[in-house]
Amino acid sequence: MALTDSGSVELSGFRELDDTFYDLGKTLGKNVLRRVGTKALEPMADHARALVGVRRGFLKRSIHVGTSLAKSQRAKASRSGGAFRLDAQDGVTIYMGPGQDPAAITEEFGKFDQAPDPYMRPSFDAEAMNTIQRIADGLWPEIDKAAARRARKLAKQARG
């Protein structure tokens, strides 16, 4: 595991996990990663929402966890690393951050006449290791459930 300056978390060394996802099938494996990753990032989003000033209620409501960005955010994310994200080798990326509101940047970094009031970086610093632990704790049970669903589906197809 590595924490990068751009706010990404890089996980490596999961050969067994990769083999398991291969056995589950690409789509099912991606769905497992999406469910676990989204659930694991939600407390970090809650932490960020708690740090945003009350005068920024719209900004607080814009902080979300999801697998897609708005078109304008995609272009910026590809250049700068974007919002905090969990990114898996087989193409699952989960983002956590504010919406397209320009106040998000101003609030986090300030400007010439406004002091910064960071909320994203402190949330990442406080929750990154906990997020990794939530992923570790939640991944195998979710894989077991997905494997059981797949086995039931294959058994049903074999009978029918």
N, C-alpha and C positions, 0 to 999 in steps of 0.2 A: 504494500500500500504506500502511496505517495500523495502528499498534499502539495499542489502546485501553486505558484504565485497567482495564477489566473483564476483561482477559486475552484479548480477541478479536483476531483478525487480520482486517482488512478489505482485500480486494483489489478493485481497480476498473480500468477501462480495458481490458477484454478483449473488444472487439467482434468481432474475428476468431475468438476462441475461442468466443464465444457462437454465431456463425454456424456454426462447425464442429460444435458440439453439436447445433444445430438440424438440420443435415444428417445427423448420425448417428442422430437420433431421441432423444426425451426419456429413455427408459429406458436406452439404451446410453450416452448422455452422462452420466447420473447414475452408472452403474456405473463408468465411467472415473474420474470424480471421487472416488468412494468408494475405489477401489483405490489411486489415487495419493495421496490425502489420508491414508488409513490408513497406508500405507507411509511417508509423509513424517513423520507424527507419532510413529512408533514410537521413533526415537532420543530424542525429548524425553521419552517415557515411561520409557525406559531410564535417562535422566539423573535423572529424579525417583526412580526405584527405587533408584538408587545413593546418593541423598542421604538417604533414609529410614533412621533409626537401626536397627541390628540388632535391638534389642528389639521392634521393630514389624514382625516378619516377615509378619504377616497383612496389615498395611497395605501393605507392599511388593508382596505378591501381588495386592492389590486394584486396583492402578494398571493401567488398561487403555486401549486405544484402540478406539473403536467408534462406531457410528452411532445408538445408542439409550441411553437412561438408564432407570433404575428409576423406577417411578411417583412415589415420594417425591422423587427427584432432579429429575424434570421440573418439578414445581411450583416448587421452589427455583430452578432454572436460569432459568425464565421471569421470575422477579422480580429475580434478582441477576446475571445473566450466566453463572452456572454455572461449569462446568469450562472449561479452555481449549478453544477449539473453532475449527475452520475452517468457515466458513459460506458457501456459494455462493448466488448469486441464484436459481437454479432449484430450491432446496429441499434441497440436500445439506448436512447438518450432521454434522461428525465431532467427537466429544468425546475428550478425553484427561484422565484424572484418576482419583482413587481411587474406590472403591465407596462404599457407604452407611455405612461405619464412622464413628461419631462421633469416633473418635480422629484421623481425618484432619484435622478442623478444629482440634482441640486441638493436634496436632503442628505444624501450619502456623502458627497464631496464638498458641498458648499460652493460659494462663488465669491466674487470680490467684495460684495456687501453682505454676505450671509455666511456665518460660521457653519462648518459641517456638523451634521448630527447623524453619524453613521448608525445604520441598523442592519445592513446585510453582512458586512464583514464581521462585526461582533457576533452575529448569529452563527455564521460559519465557524468562527473560532470556538464558540461555546459548544456547538453541536456536531462538528465533523466526526469526531471519534465515536460519539454516541450513535450517529447515523450508521457508521460502519458496523458497529455492534448490533444495531437493529437489523441490518441486512443479514449479518451472519446468523443471528437468532431466527430470523423469519424465513430464510431461503429454503432450508431443507424441509421444514414442515409444509411449505407451499409446494415444493417439488413432489413430496409424497402424495399430497392431495391431487396434484395434476396427474401423476402417474396412475393413481387409483381411478381417476375419471377416465383416463385413456384406456386402461385395462377393461373397465366396464363397457366402454363404447366398442372396443374391439370384440369383446365377448358377445355383445348384443348383435354386432354385424355378423359374427360367425354363426350365430343361431338363426338369423333371419335370412 
